């Protein structure tokens, strides 16, 4: 499993996931559970939604292709 989520993208995902979870707790709603998805994908650095489109925001993959 190659990483396809870069540094800025990872930070935004983790931040958004934490905010979504916190808002879910605040409003006592199960919708906050959705925040686990960006938190998880940001933590591991891989997003399955990027695969069909061939998207990668990871600079490390771009460097590997040059070699």
mmCIF file of the N, C-alpha and C atoms, coordinates in Angstrom:
data_MODEL
# 
_entry.id   MODEL 
# 
loop_
_atom_site.group_PDB 
_atom_site.id 
_atom_site.type_symbol 
_atom_site.label_atom_id 
_atom_site.label_alt_id 
_atom_site.label_comp_id 
_atom_site.label_asym_id 
_atom_site.label_entity_id 
_atom_site.label_seq_id 
_atom_site.pdbx_PDB_ins_code 
_atom_site.Cartn_x 
_atom_site.Cartn_y 
_atom_site.Cartn_z 
_atom_site.occupancy 
_atom_site.B_iso_or_equiv 
_atom_site.pdbx_formal_charge 
_atom_site.auth_seq_id 
_atom_site.auth_comp_id 
_atom_site.auth_asym_id 
_atom_site.auth_atom_id 
_atom_site.pdbx_PDB_model_num 
ATOM 1   N N  . UNK A 1 1  ? 0.856   -1.170 0.000   1.00 0.00 ? 1  UNK A N  1 
ATOM 2   C CA . UNK A 1 1  ? 0.000   0.000  0.000   1.00 0.00 ? 1  UNK A CA 1 
ATOM 3   C C  . UNK A 1 1  ? 0.905   1.237  0.000   1.00 0.00 ? 1  UNK A C  1 
ATOM 4   N N  . UNK A 1 2  ? 0.950   1.938  -1.113  1.00 0.00 ? 2  UNK A N  1 
ATOM 5   C CA . UNK A 1 2  ? 1.757   3.152  -1.227  1.00 0.00 ? 2  UNK A CA 1 
ATOM 6   C C  . UNK A 1 2  ? 0.996   4.341  -0.653  1.00 0.00 ? 2  UNK A C  1 
ATOM 7   N N  . UNK A 1 3  ? 1.741   5.237  -0.033  1.00 0.00 ? 3  UNK A N  1 
ATOM 8   C CA . UNK A 1 3  ? 1.115   6.444  0.494   1.00 0.00 ? 3  UNK A CA 1 
ATOM 9   C C  . UNK A 1 3  ? 0.717   7.344  -0.661  1.00 0.00 ? 3  UNK A C  1 
ATOM 10  N N  . UNK A 1 4  ? -0.469  7.942  -0.555  1.00 0.00 ? 4  UNK A N  1 
ATOM 11  C CA . UNK A 1 4  ? -0.921  8.863  -1.592  1.00 0.00 ? 4  UNK A CA 1 
ATOM 12  C C  . UNK A 1 4  ? -1.474  10.154 -0.997  1.00 0.00 ? 4  UNK A C  1 
ATOM 13  N N  . UNK A 1 5  ? -1.228  10.383 0.294   1.00 0.00 ? 5  UNK A N  1 
ATOM 14  C CA . UNK A 1 5  ? -1.682  11.593 0.964   1.00 0.00 ? 5  UNK A CA 1 
ATOM 15  C C  . UNK A 1 5  ? -0.449  12.311 1.498   1.00 0.00 ? 5  UNK A C  1 
ATOM 16  N N  . UNK A 1 6  ? -0.223  13.538 1.012   1.00 0.00 ? 6  UNK A N  1 
ATOM 17  C CA . UNK A 1 6  ? 0.953   14.309 1.387   1.00 0.00 ? 6  UNK A CA 1 
ATOM 18  C C  . UNK A 1 6  ? 0.814   15.023 2.722   1.00 0.00 ? 6  UNK A C  1 
ATOM 19  N N  . UNK A 1 7  ? 1.830   15.760 3.083   1.00 0.00 ? 7  UNK A N  1 
ATOM 20  C CA . UNK A 1 7  ? 1.925   16.401 4.385   1.00 0.00 ? 7  UNK A CA 1 
ATOM 21  C C  . UNK A 1 7  ? 0.818   17.393 4.699   1.00 0.00 ? 7  UNK A C  1 
ATOM 22  N N  . UNK A 1 8  ? 0.580   18.345 3.818   1.00 0.00 ? 8  UNK A N  1 
ATOM 23  C CA . UNK A 1 8  ? -0.461  19.339 4.064   1.00 0.00 ? 8  UNK A CA 1 
ATOM 24  C C  . UNK A 1 8  ? -1.828  18.664 4.067   1.00 0.00 ? 8  UNK A C  1 
ATOM 25  N N  . UNK A 1 9  ? -2.044  17.772 3.129   1.00 0.00 ? 9  UNK A N  1 
ATOM 26  C CA . UNK A 1 9  ? -3.304  17.039 3.040   1.00 0.00 ? 9  UNK A CA 1 
ATOM 27  C C  . UNK A 1 9  ? -3.536  16.228 4.315   1.00 0.00 ? 9  UNK A C  1 
ATOM 28  N N  . UNK A 1 10 ? -2.491  15.590 4.821   1.00 0.00 ? 10 UNK A N  1 
ATOM 29  C CA . UNK A 1 10 ? -2.610  14.805 6.051   1.00 0.00 ? 10 UNK A CA 1 
ATOM 30  C C  . UNK A 1 10 ? -2.994  15.692 7.228   1.00 0.00 ? 10 UNK A C  1 
ATOM 31  N N  . UNK A 1 11 ? -2.337  16.832 7.343   1.00 0.00 ? 11 UNK A N  1 
ATOM 32  C CA . UNK A 1 11 ? -2.635  17.758 8.437   1.00 0.00 ? 11 UNK A CA 1 
ATOM 33  C C  . UNK A 1 11 ? -4.068  18.254 8.399   1.00 0.00 ? 11 UNK A C  1 
ATOM 34  N N  . UNK A 1 12 ? -4.530  18.581 7.195   1.00 0.00 ? 12 UNK A N  1 
ATOM 35  C CA . UNK A 1 12 ? -5.912  19.043 7.048   1.00 0.00 ? 12 UNK A CA 1 
ATOM 36  C C  . UNK A 1 12 ? -6.908  17.938 7.390   1.00 0.00 ? 12 UNK A C  1 
ATOM 37  N N  . UNK A 1 13 ? -6.608  16.729 6.972   1.00 0.00 ? 13 UNK A N  1 
ATOM 38  C CA . UNK A 1 13 ? -7.504  15.607 7.264   1.00 0.00 ? 13 UNK A CA 1 
ATOM 39  C C  . UNK A 1 13 ? -7.576  15.325 8.762   1.00 0.00 ? 13 UNK A C  1 
ATOM 40  N N  . UNK A 1 14 ? -6.422  15.299 9.420   1.00 0.00 ? 14 UNK A N  1 
ATOM 41  C CA . UNK A 1 14 ? -6.403  15.039 10.857  1.00 0.00 ? 14 UNK A CA 1 
ATOM 42  C C  . UNK A 1 14 ? -7.138  16.154 11.593  1.00 0.00 ? 14 UNK A C  1 
ATOM 43  N N  . UNK A 1 15 ? -6.875  17.402 11.223  1.00 0.00 ? 15 UNK A N  1 
ATOM 44  C CA . UNK A 1 15 ? -7.557  18.532 11.854  1.00 0.00 ? 15 UNK A CA 1 
ATOM 45  C C  . UNK A 1 15 ? -9.057  18.489 11.638  1.00 0.00 ? 15 UNK A C  1 
ATOM 46  N N  . UNK A 1 16 ? -9.471  18.218 10.410  1.00 0.00 ? 16 UNK A N  1 
ATOM 47  C CA . UNK A 1 16 ? -10.906 18.147 10.110  1.00 0.00 ? 16 UNK A CA 1 
ATOM 48  C C  . UNK A 1 16 ? -11.563 16.991 10.855  1.00 0.00 ? 16 UNK A C  1 
ATOM 49  N N  . UNK A 1 17 ? -10.865 15.869 10.937  1.00 0.00 ? 17 UNK A N  1 
ATOM 50  C CA . UNK A 1 17 ? -11.413 14.723 11.653  1.00 0.00 ? 17 UNK A CA 1 
ATOM 51  C C  . UNK A 1 17 ? -11.616 15.024 13.126  1.00 0.00 ? 17 UNK A C  1 
ATOM 52  N N  . UNK A 1 18 ? -10.641 15.675 13.742  1.00 0.00 ? 18 UNK A N  1 
ATOM 53  C CA . UNK A 1 18 ? -10.760 16.026 15.161  1.00 0.00 ? 18 UNK A CA 1 
ATOM 54  C C  . UNK A 1 18 ? -11.902 17.003 15.376  1.00 0.00 ? 18 UNK A C  1 
ATOM 55  N N  . UNK A 1 19 ? -12.018 17.994 14.492  1.00 0.00 ? 19 UNK A N  1 
ATOM 56  C CA . UNK A 1 19 ? -13.102 18.974 14.614  1.00 0.00 ? 19 UNK A CA 1 
ATOM 57  C C  . UNK A 1 19 ? -14.457 18.293 14.448  1.00 0.00 ? 19 UNK A C  1 
ATOM 58  N N  . UNK A 1 20 ? -14.576 17.408 13.475  1.00 0.00 ? 20 UNK A N  1 
ATOM 59  C CA . UNK A 1 20 ? -15.850 16.726 13.247  1.00 0.00 ? 20 UNK A CA 1 
ATOM 60  C C  . UNK A 1 20 ? -16.247 15.862 14.440  1.00 0.00 ? 20 UNK A C  1 
ATOM 61  N N  . UNK A 1 21 ? -15.282 15.182 15.023  1.00 0.00 ? 21 UNK A N  1 
ATOM 62  C CA . UNK A 1 21 ? -15.558 14.353 16.197  1.00 0.00 ? 21 UNK A CA 1 
ATOM 63  C C  . UNK A 1 21 ? -15.975 15.234 17.374  1.00 0.00 ? 21 UNK A C  1 
ATOM 64  N N  . UNK A 1 22 ? -15.257 16.339 17.574  1.00 0.00 ? 22 UNK A N  1 
ATOM 65  C CA . UNK A 1 22 ? -15.582 17.252 18.676  1.00 0.00 ? 22 UNK A CA 1 
ATOM 66  C C  . UNK A 1 22 ? -16.978 17.847 18.515  1.00 0.00 ? 22 UNK A C  1 
ATOM 67  N N  . UNK A 1 23 ? -17.334 18.234 17.295  1.00 0.00 ? 23 UNK A N  1 
ATOM 68  C CA . UNK A 1 23 ? -18.674 18.785 17.044  1.00 0.00 ? 23 UNK A CA 1 
ATOM 69  C C  . UNK A 1 23 ? -19.737 17.716 17.297  1.00 0.00 ? 23 UNK A C  1 
ATOM 70  N N  . UNK A 1 24 ? -19.453 16.483 16.912  1.00 0.00 ? 24 UNK A N  1 
ATOM 71  C CA . UNK A 1 24 ? -20.386 15.386 17.168  1.00 0.00 ? 24 UNK A CA 1 
ATOM 72  C C  . UNK A 1 24 ? -20.603 15.166 18.658  1.00 0.00 ? 24 UNK A C  1 
ATOM 73  N N  . UNK A 1 25 ? -19.517 15.240 19.443  1.00 0.00 ? 25 UNK A N  1 
ATOM 74  C CA . UNK A 1 25 ? -19.653 15.110 20.892  1.00 0.00 ? 25 UNK A CA 1 
ATOM 75  C C  . UNK A 1 25 ? -20.420 16.291 21.474  1.00 0.00 ? 25 UNK A C  1 
ATOM 76  N N  . UNK A 1 26 ? -20.119 17.468 20.985  1.00 0.00 ? 26 UNK A N  1 
ATOM 77  C CA . UNK A 1 26 ? -20.759 18.671 21.514  1.00 0.00 ? 26 UNK A CA 1 
ATOM 78  C C  . UNK A 1 26 ? -22.276 18.637 21.306  1.00 0.00 ? 26 UNK A C  1 
ATOM 79  N N  . UNK A 1 27 ? -22.678 18.275 20.101  1.00 0.00 ? 27 UNK A N  1 
ATOM 80  C CA . UNK A 1 27 ? -24.107 18.218 19.798  1.00 0.00 ? 27 UNK A CA 1 
ATOM 81  C C  . UNK A 1 27 ? -24.728 16.858 20.114  1.00 0.00 ? 27 UNK A C  1 
ATOM 82  N N  . UNK A 1 28 ? -23.941 15.961 20.686  1.00 0.00 ? 28 UNK A N  1 
ATOM 83  C CA . UNK A 1 28 ? -24.376 14.611 21.033  1.00 0.00 ? 28 UNK A CA 1 
ATOM 84  C C  . UNK A 1 28 ? -25.032 13.921 19.847  1.00 0.00 ? 28 UNK A C  1 
ATOM 85  N N  . UNK A 1 29 ? -24.301 13.905 18.756  1.00 0.00 ? 29 UNK A N  1 
ATOM 86  C CA . UNK A 1 29 ? -24.800 13.333 17.515  1.00 0.00 ? 29 UNK A CA 1 
ATOM 87  C C  . UNK A 1 29 ? -23.846 12.246 17.028  1.00 0.00 ? 29 UNK A C  1 
ATOM 88  N N  . UNK A 1 30 ? -24.415 11.227 16.419  1.00 0.00 ? 30 UNK A N  1 
ATOM 89  C CA . UNK A 1 30 ? -23.604 10.160 15.842  1.00 0.00 ? 30 UNK A CA 1 
ATOM 90  C C  . UNK A 1 30 ? -22.890 10.604 14.571  1.00 0.00 ? 30 UNK A C  1 
ATOM 91  N N  . UNK A 1 31 ? -23.255 11.747 14.031  1.00 0.00 ? 31 UNK A N  1 
ATOM 92  C CA . UNK A 1 31 ? -22.596 12.240 12.822  1.00 0.00 ? 31 UNK A CA 1 
ATOM 93  C C  . UNK A 1 31 ? -21.118 12.519 13.074  1.00 0.00 ? 31 UNK A C  1 
ATOM 94  N N  . UNK A 1 32 ? -20.732 12.716 14.307  1.00 0.00 ? 32 UNK A N  1 
ATOM 95  C CA . UNK A 1 32 ? -19.324 12.927 14.635  1.00 0.00 ? 32 UNK A CA 1 
ATOM 96  C C  . UNK A 1 32 ? -18.456 11.718 14.329  1.00 0.00 ? 32 UNK A C  1 
ATOM 97  N N  . UNK A 1 33 ? -19.081 10.551 14.245  1.00 0.00 ? 33 UNK A N  1 
ATOM 98  C CA . UNK A 1 33 ? -18.337 9.327  13.932  1.00 0.00 ? 33 UNK A CA 1 
ATOM 99  C C  . UNK A 1 33 ? -17.731 9.411  12.537  1.00 0.00 ? 33 UNK A C  1 
ATOM 100 N N  . UNK A 1 34 ? -18.354 10.166 11.657  1.00 0.00 ? 34 UNK A N  1 
ATOM 101 C CA . UNK A 1 34 ? -17.822 10.331 10.300  1.00 0.00 ? 34 UNK A CA 1 
ATOM 102 C C  . UNK A 1 34 ? -16.424 10.956 10.347  1.00 0.00 ? 34 UNK A C  1 
ATOM 103 N N  . UNK A 1 35 ? -16.128 11.703 11.388  1.00 0.00 ? 35 UNK A N  1 
ATOM 104 C CA . UNK A 1 35 ? -14.809 12.301 11.549  1.00 0.00 ? 35 UNK A CA 1 
ATOM 105 C C  . UNK A 1 35 ? -13.695 11.281 11.675  1.00 0.00 ? 35 UNK A C  1 
ATOM 106 N N  . UNK A 1 36 ? -14.034 10.030 11.968  1.00 0.00 ? 36 UNK A N  1 
ATOM 107 C CA . UNK A 1 36 ? -13.013 8.987  12.047  1.00 0.00 ? 36 UNK A CA 1 
ATOM 108 C C  . UNK A 1 36 ? -12.388 8.695  10.680  1.00 0.00 ? 36 UNK A C  1 
ATOM 109 N N  . UNK A 1 37 ? -13.144 8.907  9.626   1.00 0.00 ? 37 UNK A N  1 
ATOM 110 C CA . UNK A 1 37 ? -12.640 8.606  8.278   1.00 0.00 ? 37 UNK A CA 1 
ATOM 111 C C  . UNK A 1 37 ? -11.475 9.525  7.904   1.00 0.00 ? 37 UNK A C  1 
ATOM 112 N N  . UNK A 1 38 ? -11.634 10.862 7.944   1.00 0.00 ? 38 UNK A N  1 
ATOM 113 C CA . UNK A 1 38 ? -10.472 11.691 7.610   1.00 0.00 ? 38 UNK A CA 1 
ATOM 114 C C  . UNK A 1 38 ? -9.344  11.558 8.638   1.00 0.00 ? 38 UNK A C  1 
ATOM 115 N N  . UNK A 1 39 ? -9.694  11.316 9.897   1.00 0.00 ? 39 UNK A N  1 
ATOM 116 C CA . UNK A 1 39 ? -8.665  11.129 10.916  1.00 0.00 ? 39 UNK A CA 1 
ATOM 117 C C  . UNK A 1 39 ? -7.833  9.889  10.600  1.00 0.00 ? 39 UNK A C  1 
ATOM 118 N N  . UNK A 1 40 ? -8.487  8.801  10.235  1.00 0.00 ? 40 UNK A N  1 
ATOM 119 C CA . UNK A 1 40 ? -7.793  7.557  9.909   1.00 0.00 ? 40 UNK A CA 1 
ATOM 120 C C  . UNK A 1 40 ? -6.950  7.685  8.642   1.00 0.00 ? 40 UNK A C  1 
ATOM 121 N N  . UNK A 1 41 ? -7.540  8.241  7.572   1.00 0.00 ? 41 UNK A N  1 
ATOM 122 C CA . UNK A 1 41 ? -6.790  8.357  6.314   1.00 0.00 ? 41 UNK A CA 1 
ATOM 123 C C  . UNK A 1 41 ? -5.625  9.330  6.453   1.00 0.00 ? 41 UNK A C  1 
ATOM 124 N N  . UNK A 1 42 ? -5.792  10.373 7.260   1.00 0.00 ? 42 UNK A N  1 
ATOM 125 C CA . UNK A 1 42 ? -4.692  11.294 7.493   1.00 0.00 ? 42 UNK A CA 1 
ATOM 126 C C  . UNK A 1 42 ? -3.584  10.683 8.322   1.00 0.00 ? 42 UNK A C  1 
ATOM 127 N N  . UNK A 1 43 ? -3.959  9.832  9.256   1.00 0.00 ? 43 UNK A N  1 
ATOM 128 C CA . UNK A 1 43 ? -2.970  9.188  10.117  1.00 0.00 ? 43 UNK A CA 1 
ATOM 129 C C  . UNK A 1 43 ? -2.131  8.170  9.354   1.00 0.00 ? 43 UNK A C  1 
ATOM 130 N N  . UNK A 1 44 ? -2.762  7.352  8.523   1.00 0.00 ? 44 UNK A N  1 
ATOM 131 C CA . UNK A 1 44 ? -2.009  6.321  7.806   1.00 0.00 ? 44 UNK A CA 1 
ATOM 132 C C  . UNK A 1 44 ? -1.405  6.831  6.500   1.00 0.00 ? 44 UNK A C  1 
ATOM 133 N N  . UNK A 1 45 ? -1.882  7.967  6.004   1.00 0.00 ? 45 UNK A N  1 
ATOM 134 C CA . UNK A 1 45 ? -1.316  8.543  4.784   1.00 0.00 ? 45 UNK A CA 1 
ATOM 135 C C  . UNK A 1 45 ? -1.777  7.893  3.499   1.00 0.00 ? 45 UNK A C  1 
ATOM 136 N N  . UNK A 1 46 ? -2.900  7.208  3.544   1.00 0.00 ? 46 UNK A N  1 
ATOM 137 C CA . UNK A 1 46 ? -3.420  6.531  2.356   1.00 0.00 ? 46 UNK A CA 1 
ATOM 138 C C  . UNK A 1 46 ? -4.924  6.722  2.283   1.00 0.00 ? 46 UNK A C  1 
ATOM 139 N N  . UNK A 1 47 ? -5.420  7.099  1.110   1.00 0.00 ? 47 UNK A N  1 
ATOM 140 C CA . UNK A 1 47 ? -6.847  7.332  0.913   1.00 0.00 ? 47 UNK A CA 1 
ATOM 141 C C  . UNK A 1 47 ? -7.344  6.449  -0.231  1.00 0.00 ? 47 UNK A C  1 
ATOM 142 N N  . UNK A 1 48 ? -8.284  5.535  0.044   1.00 0.00 ? 48 UNK A N  1 
ATOM 143 C CA . UNK A 1 48 ? -8.781  4.669  -1.020  1.00 0.00 ? 48 UNK A CA 1 
ATOM 144 C C  . UNK A 1 48 ? -9.570  5.421  -2.086  1.00 0.00 ? 48 UNK A C  1 
ATOM 145 N N  . UNK A 1 49 ? -10.125 6.584  -1.768  1.00 0.00 ? 49 UNK A N  1 
ATOM 146 C CA . UNK A 1 49 ? -10.878 7.360  -2.750  1.00 0.00 ? 49 UNK A CA 1 
ATOM 147 C C  . UNK A 1 49 ? -9.961  7.949  -3.824  1.00 0.00 ? 49 UNK A C  1 
ATOM 148 N N  . UNK A 1 50 ? -8.683  8.084  -3.539  1.00 0.00 ? 50 UNK A N  1 
ATOM 149 C CA . UNK A 1 50 ? -7.727  8.616  -4.515  1.00 0.00 ? 50 UNK A CA 1 
ATOM 150 C C  . UNK A 1 50 ? -7.352  7.580  -5.575  1.00 0.00 ? 50 UNK A C  1 
ATOM 151 N N  . UNK A 1 51 ? -7.485  6.306  -5.278  1.00 0.00 ? 51 UNK A N  1 
ATOM 152 C CA . UNK A 1 51 ? -7.023  5.258  -6.194  1.00 0.00 ? 51 UNK A CA 1 
ATOM 153 C C  . UNK A 1 51 ? -7.688  5.272  -7.570  1.00 0.00 ? 51 UNK A C  1 
ATOM 154 N N  . UNK A 1 52 ? -9.020  5.307  -7.683  1.00 0.00 ? 52 UNK A N  1 
ATOM 155 C CA . UNK A 1 52 ? -9.626  5.256  -9.016  1.00 0.00 ? 52 UNK A CA 1 
ATOM 156 C C  . UNK A 1 52 ? -9.266  6.448  -9.896  1.00 0.00 ? 52 UNK A C  1 
ATOM 157 N N  . UNK A 1 53 ? -8.932  7.568  -9.270  1.00 0.00 ? 53 UNK A N  1 
ATOM 158 C CA . UNK A 1 53 ? -8.620  8.776  -10.026 1.00 0.00 ? 53 UNK A CA 1 
ATOM 159 C C  . UNK A 1 53 ? -7.122  8.968  -10.240 1.00 0.00 ? 53 UNK A C  1 
ATOM 160 N N  . UNK A 1 54 ? -6.305  8.142  -9.615  1.00 0.00 ? 54 UNK A N  1 
ATOM 161 C CA . UNK A 1 54 ? -4.855  8.255  -9.758  1.00 0.00 ? 54 UNK A CA 1 
ATOM 162 C C  . UNK A 1 54 ? -4.291  9.501  -9.102  1.00 0.00 ? 54 UNK A C  1 
ATOM 163 N N  . UNK A 1 55 ? -4.973  10.021 -8.083  1.00 0.00 ? 55 UNK A N  1 
ATOM 164 C CA . UNK A 1 55 ? -4.539  11.241 -7.415  1.00 0.00 ? 55 UNK A CA 1 
ATOM 165 C C  . UNK A 1 55 ? -3.527  10.894 -6.329  1.00 0.00 ? 55 UNK A C  1 
ATOM 166 N N  . UNK A 1 56 ? -2.533  11.745 -6.172  1.00 0.00 ? 56 UNK A N  1 
ATOM 167 C CA . UNK A 1 56 ? -1.578  11.608 -5.081  1.00 0.00 ? 56 UNK A CA 1 
ATOM 168 C C  . UNK A 1 56 ? -1.072  12.993 -4.714  1.00 0.00 ? 56 UNK A C  1 
ATOM 169 N N  . UNK A 1 57 ? -1.175  13.331 -3.442  1.00 0.00 ? 57 UNK A N  1 
ATOM 170 C CA . UNK A 1 57 ? -0.632  14.602 -2.971  1.00 0.00 ? 57 UNK A CA 1 
ATOM 171 C C  . UNK A 1 57 ? 0.667   14.386 -2.212  1.00 0.00 ? 57 UNK A C  1 
ATOM 172 N N  . UNK A 1 58 ? 1.178   13.174 -2.276  1.00 0.00 ? 58 UNK A N  1 
ATOM 173 C CA . UNK A 1 58 ? 2.406   12.812 -1.571  1.00 0.00 ? 58 UNK A CA 1 
ATOM 174 C C  . UNK A 1 58 ? 3.620   13.067 -2.458  1.00 0.00 ? 58 UNK A C  1 
ATOM 175 N N  . UNK A 1 59 ? 4.539   13.883 -1.975  1.00 0.00 ? 59 UNK A N  1 
ATOM 176 C CA . UNK A 1 59 ? 5.752   14.188 -2.737  1.00 0.00 ? 59 UNK A CA 1 
ATOM 177 C C  . UNK A 1 59 ? 6.672   12.985 -2.804  1.00 0.00 ? 59 UNK A C  1 
ATOM 178 N N  . UNK A 1 60 ? 6.602   12.088 -1.833  1.00 0.00 ? 60 UNK A N  1 
ATOM 179 C CA . UNK A 1 60 ? 7.491   10.927 -1.817  1.00 0.00 ? 60 UNK A CA 1 
ATOM 180 C C  . UNK A 1 60 ? 7.220   10.006 -3.007  1.00 0.00 ? 60 UNK A C  1 
ATOM 181 N N  . UNK A 1 61 ? 5.976   9.884  -3.418  1.00 0.00 ? 61 UNK A N  1 
ATOM 182 C CA . UNK A 1 61 ? 5.640   9.032  -4.569  1.00 0.00 ? 61 UNK A CA 1 
ATOM 183 C C  . UNK A 1 61 ? 6.158   9.657  -5.859  1.00 0.00 ? 61 UNK A C  1 
ATOM 184 N N  . UNK A 1 62 ? 6.087   10.963 -5.954  1.00 0.00 ? 62 UNK A N  1 
ATOM 185 C CA . UNK A 1 62 ? 6.559   11.652 -7.148  1.00 0.00 ? 62 UNK A CA 1 
ATOM 186 C C  . UNK A 1 62 ? 8.066   11.501 -7.298  1.00 0.00 ? 62 UNK A C  1 
ATOM 187 N N  . UNK A 1 63 ? 8.790   11.490 -6.171  1.00 0.00 ? 63 UNK A N  1 
ATOM 188 C CA . UNK A 1 63 ? 10.231  11.301 -6.211  1.00 0.00 ? 63 UNK A CA 1 
ATOM 189 C C  . UNK A 1 63 ? 10.582  9.883  -6.616  1.00 0.00 ? 63 UNK A C  1 
ATOM 190 N N  . UNK A 1 64 ? 9.792   8.895  -6.175  1.00 0.00 ? 64 UNK A N  1 
ATOM 191 C CA . UNK A 1 64 ? 10.055  7.497  -6.520  1.00 0.00 ? 64 UNK A CA 1 
ATOM 192 C C  . UNK A 1 64 ? 9.862   7.269  -8.016  1.00 0.00 ? 64 UNK A C  1 
ATOM 193 N N  . UNK A 1 65 ? 8.906   7.932  -8.644  1.00 0.00 ? 65 UNK A N  1 
ATOM 194 C CA . UNK A 1 65 ? 8.654   7.748  -10.061 1.00 0.00 ? 65 UNK A CA 1 
ATOM 195 C C  . UNK A 1 65 ? 9.784   8.325  -10.916 1.00 0.00 ? 65 UNK A C  1 
ATOM 196 N N  . UNK A 1 66 ? 10.490  9.348  -10.420 1.00 0.00 ? 66 UNK A N  1 
ATOM 197 C CA . UNK A 1 66 ? 11.583  9.951  -11.172 1.00 0.00 ? 66 UNK A CA 1 
ATOM 198 C C  . UNK A 1 66 ? 12.775  9.013  -11.276 1.00 0.00 ? 66 UNK A C  1 
ATOM 199 N N  . UNK A 1 67 ? 12.978  8.203  -10.239 1.00 0.00 ? 67 UNK A N  1 
ATOM 200 C CA . UNK A 1 67 ? 14.162  7.314  -10.214 1.00 0.00 ? 67 UNK A CA 1 
ATOM 201 C C  . UNK A 1 67 ? 14.011  6.127  -11.074 1.00 0.00 ? 67 UNK A C  1 
# 
